[in-house]
Amino acid sequence: MFRRRRREQTQEASAEVAEMRASGPWDSDEPHPATERIDLGGLRVPPSGDFELRLAVMGDQLVGVIAVQGDSSLQLQALAAPKSGGLWEEVKTKIAGQLTSAEHRDGPFGTEIAGQVQAEGQTRATRHIGVEGPRWLLMAVVSGPAATDESLAEPFEAYLRDVVVVRGQEPMAKEETIPLRRPNERAAQAEEDEPGLDPFRRGPEISEIR
């Protein structure tokens, strides 16, 4: 009976998560709007003239995408998650322990954590958002004025909703970063397959930060 009850709770949680994602962000294997997006491997992100897009790098590995607008930013990172879900509950506890004045609150994507971090000697407001999909967790961090100003946050929330996560079928450890690739890697391969074809020629330039 315990196992059945636990299975029912998992199914209810999965249904609730799916309902929250009814308008995005999306899984690559489910129906989603066929709008233009930049293919970064594990993430497909919309090009936008409203943001400066950057790639977050750790060592030699791409670990995320950052959209910057004014003094605010949105950082995205996709992690592998178990089929049963529930990874966001675990990660929230870790995040809360790293923030100053951490506060759990309801947001447009479910429970999120608001707080502050120390960066370069300054205190910066943050919102940590977790969106769970089929075997993945999309982490989103809004920082700067948009973390506390709803009107400034709206463009970032809209951008987040149009992201597509490509989990792939490879076995991955829990919380392992879903691999990303630079746009020019795909473009270079396309040129080998079809000389003269550059799908990113008219797209936005993406800089890297380390």
Disulfide bonds with the S-S distance in Angstrom:
none
